[in-house]
């Protein structure tokens, strides 16, 4: 089968220069696994971090690529079930499915075929194209996890930081469905897009600090959804939250965590910081700090909050499965300028 991957660990920021066109055996599913003929995948920022060995600041969570054992990246997948392993009863051959492949085993969907755990895939929503469904697998799971961490959102003033990305664009649409008052933080070039997706107000982070712009409008907010990260982002958010407000992050204290190696001590320090902030803000009176992310995809939530509600994953660009296109796609995603998802089309 055709695949795009790596046979050696690239330096940080160099994945796009070290990609190789590969010809590999078609993988066989094991127990509780299915093989998927890939029709669409995506390029996530986490795919880059796993490939470069910087995920969570450099924790050893993905196998080292080798010449005789290449690493095929990718997480999001949409396609057709091609084979099933033992103990699989939830899907059948020929089903159109979408979901998440583990980036920890190197058999990802930047290939014509990939392997996924049966619990991490579901039937593709009919209202979404293959590319849209792939775009909503991991991003949808994260968005649902973030929204479910807040008990009630109706009439709440909610700020989404990083609103124009794959997760942010889904959050905007879901929050609108939940009748929240939605403000989007993004660059001015994406203002019209986020307004179309439900944002009532757009905050351009390049004009002035986010907190300053909110205070200048004489406002406080109930919930901040953070998709960028960093202690500075956290400080700004807490300064404008109401006393009962909630700061929900999927990143933590290091901005775009994974873009640099923190070392084992630095990575563990970040995890300790997250745990400490969650505990401390839970015990004291005032805004709460919540760190979240899916332990497994909530496909029921993705359907209910997104697909069935008419939400559409936003596709930034589509590329083919070849080194030249994939290199450009990685550069695009790493720039944080993509609006929605960069999709790999294998149809």
WOMO-V157887 format. One record per residue. NEAR is the number of other C-alpha atoms within 10 Angstrom. Layout:
NEAR / NEAR
This chain:
11 / 16 / 26 / 24 / 27 / 25 / 18 / 18 / 18 / 17 / 13 / 16 / 15 / 16 / 20 / 19 / 15 / 15 / 20 / 19 / 15 / 18 / 11 / 16 / 10 / 15 / 15 / 14 / 19 / 16 / 12 / 16 / 21 / 28 / 24 / 29 / 25 / 28 / 22 / 30 / 35 / 30 / 25 / 23 / 20 / 22 / 20 / 25 / 25 / 26 / 29 / 26 / 25 / 25 / 24 / 28 / 23 / 23 / 19 / 14 / 14 / 21 / 17 / 20 / 19 / 12 / 9 / 7 / 14 / 21 / 28 / 26 / 29 / 30 / 26 / 30 / 36 / 33 / 30 / 21 / 23 / 19 / 17 / 24 / 16 / 11 / 11 / 16 / 10 / 11 / 17 / 15 / 13 / 13 / 15 / 22 / 23 / 34 / 29 / 28 / 25 / 18 / 23 / 18 / 15 / 26 / 23 / 29 / 33 / 30 / 29 / 21 / 26 / 28 / 29 / 26 / 20 / 22 / 17 / 18 / 28 / 21 / 17 / 24 / 17 / 11 / 13 / 17 / 15 / 25 / 28 / 23 / 28 / 32 / 34 / 31 / 29 / 27 / 26 / 31 / 23 / 25 / 29 / 27 / 23 / 22 / 20 / 13 / 14 / 14 / 7 / 11 / 19 / 14 / 14 / 17 / 19 / 26 / 29 / 27 / 24 / 21 / 31 / 28 / 26 / 25 / 26 / 27 / 29 / 28 / 29 / 29 / 23 / 25 / 23 / 19 / 17 / 16 / 14 / 21 / 21 / 26 / 24 / 29 / 24 / 22 / 17 / 14 / 9 / 19 / 19 / 11 / 16 / 25 / 16 / 11 / 23 / 22 / 27 / 14 / 15 / 21 / 23 / 18 / 17 / 11 / 10 / 10 / 13 / 20 / 21 / 13 / 15 / 19 / 13 / 9 / 9 / 9 / 13 / 18 / 24 / 20 / 26 / 23 / 24 / 25 / 22 / 22 / 19 / 17 / 12 / 11 / 20 / 19 / 11 / 15 / 26 / 21 / 15 / 22 / 24 / 15 / 14 / 12 / 23 / 24 / 22 / 25 / 23 / 21 / 20 / 26 / 20 / 20 / 16 / 20 / 25 / 24 / 22 / 19 / 19 / 20 / 14 / 14 / 12 / 15 / 21 / 15 / 14 / 19 / 14 / 12 / 14 / 18 / 14 / 13 / 15 / 16 / 14 / 12 / 15 / 14 / 10 / 9 / 10 / 15 / 21 / 22 / 24 / 22 / 18 / 18 / 17 / 16 / 9 / 14 / 23 / 20 / 21 / 13 / 18 / 25 / 17 / 15 / 23 / 22 / 22 / 13 / 13 / 15 / 23 / 19 / 26 / 23 / 19 / 16 / 16 / 17 / 20 / 16 / 19 / 19 / 19 / 15 / 14 / 24 / 18 / 14 / 24 / 21 / 18 / 17 / 21 / 20 / 10 / 14 / 16 / 19 / 20 / 23 / 28 / 25 / 27 / 29 / 18 / 19 / 12
